[in-house]
Amino acid sequence: MGIESKPKPPVMRNGILYRILNFVFFTSAFRIAYAQQVIVGGKVGNATEVLSAATISLNNKTTLSNSKGEFAFSVKPARYILIVTYAGYKKIEKEIVLTSDSLKYYFDLVLQPSDEMENFVVLGSRSIEQRSNLSTPVPVDRIQLSKLPARQVELTRILENTIPSFTAAAHGFREGKQTVPASLRGLGPDHTLVFLNGRRLHTTASPWTFGVIGFGTVGVDLNAISSAAIESVEVLRDGASAQYGSDAIAGVIDLQLKRSTGMTSIQLHAGQYYKGDGEAFSFGINHGFLLKNNRVPADKQGFLNVTGNFRFNNYTQRNGEYDSLVYFPFPRNATAAQKDVVKMLDNEKIAERGFDRKNHRPLGDNRVFNTGFTVNGGYPVSKSTSLFWTAIGNYRFCNDISSNVYRYPFRDSLRINTLIYPDGFLPYIQSKTPDINLIGGIKGITNSRWHWDAGIIYGKNSSKIEVTNSNNASQQYTEGINAPRNFNTGKQMFSQLTNNINFTRKYSGNLKSVKSLSLAFGAEFRIENYRIKEGEEASWKNYSPGMGKEGGSQGQNGFQPANAVTKNRQVIGTYAEVEMEKTKNLLLSLAARYEYYSDFGSNLAGKLAARYKFSKWLLLRGSVSNGYRAPALQQRYYSLITTTSRNGFLFRTGTFPNESPIAKAFGISPLKAETALNFSTGFTSSISKNISIAIDGYWIQIENRIIYSGTIPDLPAVRGILDSNGFKDVQNVRFFSNAINTRTKGLDIVITGRWFIEKSTLETTLAANFNKTSLYGSIQYAKNLPDDSTYRGLLVNREERCRVEDAYPRDKIIFDLVYKAGKWRFNTNFTRYGKVAQKGSSPAINPDEIFTPKIITAMNLCYLFTPCLCLTVGAENIGDVYPDKLKYKSNTSNGLAPYNPNFAAFGCNGGYYYVNMAISLDNKK
């Protein structure tokens, strides 16, 4: 029998008493530990919708509301100051006391619009002080793209639909979707300086030598920047050469890229015209990444915002029916009976060959593929210093079949290799346009409160043209049916490297008799390069000069070795700006800028602007400045020889560089800078908490304005100069020259309103621009041509004068209405385009046309299925309005062209309907 083991006394940790003490101790400890942190959260919105990206601060902690307007903090119980801010709304500031009695605090925060419905702007002043567009001394528009109805995806169309003083060329008919020239206040595209994140953008490589708007100018390709990557656009409608440099005679456009983090947004757009063509599709995706640095506050963290985009536009066709001969010409001095016989024979041949009178030459928009990416970022190195960078790449392919004329067998026999094209042909132009921008830099604040930044931006644009379905007619005698049909015509390239450094400081509090004083100064160094690369030999050479056939590729002649050029220039500039608030009512601003150009000299510009606030309801403002615009390298050195056909004869037209021996032989002076005087005055008023008004008048005088001349024809004196300089095979010439002086007078009006009606919001905008540009003083002429009525009007003929004075709409009025209720949003827009005129160089050949004003209506309806998904359906030009048809047959290309799209800012395609889907995903959760 074994020994019975006695149980051991229980150890304390297993005892009941220990368990009770353990429960009490850890429960209390848990409560004490948990009580150290409480959750503070809520939602930010206005009367009708949530507000994303609102700034919420809780003492020294800061965050942004997400796409649903929500925010959250985890903090210890204590007394806090809660501050909520959002542009255009009154700040909320309240004291809250958090105790351990509650584990979660929730605040439903409803922001009220500020009394002046303010939008803070950056342009127009380098002061650190934030001001609304109603309190600046010069007019500035600020457009937040995310707040606009989803109507268009191309930036030029968005601005065209929003800002009356902004005019963009209509699409199509003339390589119109390669680059869309755009301008402010009825001036040229090269009179508007364009910024990207506050830094100068490069221009296009090719000067615009088609159409009306921007003819002969070199502007910025705004559509190379994806609208999906842009947060806001600021438009300064005032001369600003003294502040920002050359080109800013009409104003400045600044594109601000997105900086958001933790969000993914997707934009899908699809549509087509009422006619069933012109299908359009676009896709854009944007995502932001947070780049953390634990050594800096939450509101100063880094970011990396990335955008990808793709856009496709298909052909449209808006041509009439060709009503002339195709295969057989009329005999010389033919009788009516003989003409009838020729017409009969021609129609029989047309039927036999299956020639299509209507569809053999489409006229309309071109097929365009556009793709690109955008990277925008910044990273705080310390609490006072941060890095910034941007990279943008865009590639556009345009297949153009509408900008060329058809080569008919009877009329263009000298231009056709009949072995390849017995029925004639239509050349196609394929343009390839890559565009890049790279920005890098560093910025910070010194201990003495100087704000500084140093950065570099490099940009490059190139344009390569290839011609297909074409021929070099002179090769019929050397290669016959085996002659090439496709040609590389060469390439143009322009690059720009800009380095700058800026310093700004605001003084306040310690100044006698002055409320505040801001100082700014800086310097810039810029290098520009322009290059023309020759095309392949067959694109420009005549292989059988004695046979009378045209040499070179049809549709686009190639650049010859004599056209090839590589030119550089350097620009050094420095500026200073002083802004003083004498009192809270009086603001004065003074700016000066000096720039030196290595290729033509220096310029000095100054500007004085003032604002006086009589009361909360009335503010007067105005400015006076002088400005300048340096001639573009493209305008100085572009050259090309092209061939046209008229009445069965070939005419070669040479555009020669401004400083070439042939230009000097004609007496064309070397290009110099345009100089300008700019006066503006106006007032703003918040006549109630719901309505604001801004009215600004302007007067702009430009001396030595650069234009692309009219075609100087083959007259005896012209023939003599060409022959003596070795150009016996050239009949006509064109030059860039400082030929004219202009004065532009105008008025901008903007009236905005916003009303909160129960649970809905009504927003209205009535905006208008009225302007008139006129030539004044003497008009330059080719000095070595005879000084008589026959020759004096050749450099600036009726057509070129019309392009400046009458081709831009005299007025443009926009009325926009947005109604929001619950998950619905309705938008309607009416845009009235004023009268324009078309004038040819010879009214006897091409009579003048007057195009009456037109009103274009747009409507769309948006439904917010979830906070993340919005679907929009709508229509542009809902009334299917077209410009006036051409009245004179001689202007219609024998019936083929019933419209002239160059004189219709809204285009010639009619109504367009679309569907747009916007998806917003919050990745913070």
BELSULZI-V225321 format. One record per run of one state. SS is the DSSP state (a for helix, b for strand, c for the rest). FROM is the first residue (numbers start at 1). TO is the last residue. If there is no record, write none. Layout:
ss = <SS:SS>
from = <FROM:FROM>
to = <TO:TO>
This chain:
ss = <c:a:c:a:c:b:c:b:c:b:c:b:c:b:c:b:c:b:c:b:c:b:c:b:c:b:c:b:c:b:a:c:a:c:b:c:b:c:a:b:c:b:c:a:c:a:b:c:a:c:b:c:b:c:b:c:a:c:b:c:a:c:b:c:b:c:b:c:a:c:b:c:b:c:b:c:a:c:a:c:b:c:b:c:a:c:a:c:b:c:b:c:b:c:b:c:a:c:b:c:b:c:a:c:b:c:b:c:b:c:a:c:b:c:b:c:b:c:a:c:a:c:b:c:b:c:b:c:b:c:b:c:b:c:a:c:a:c:b:c>
from = <1:12:15:16:35:38:46:50:51:55:59:61:65:70:76:79:86:89:90:92:98:104:111:113:114:120:122:131:133:140:145:148:155:161:166:169:182:185:189:192:197:199:201:222:225:227:230:237:241:245:251:258:263:274:280:292:298:301:302:314:336:354:367:381:385:401:407:408:413:416:425:426:428:446:451:469:473:478:480:483:487:509:516:535:537:540:545:548:565:582:586:598:601:616:618:630:633:638:640:647:649:656:661:667:674:686:691:709:712:713:716:725:732:735:736:758:760:777:789:793:798:806:811:822:824:834:836:839:849:852:854:867:869:877:889:892:901:904:912:923>
to = <11:14:15:34:37:45:49:50:54:58:60:64:69:75:78:85:88:89:91:97:103:110:112:113:119:121:130:132:139:144:147:154:160:165:168:181:184:188:191:196:198:200:221:224:226:229:236:240:244:250:257:262:273:279:291:297:300:301:313:335:353:366:380:384:400:406:407:412:415:424:425:427:445:450:468:472:477:479:482:486:508:515:534:536:539:544:547:564:581:585:597:600:615:617:629:632:637:639:646:648:655:660:666:673:685:690:708:711:712:715:724:731:734:735:757:759:776:788:792:797:805:810:821:823:833:835:838:848:851:853:866:868:876:888:891:900:903:911:922:925>
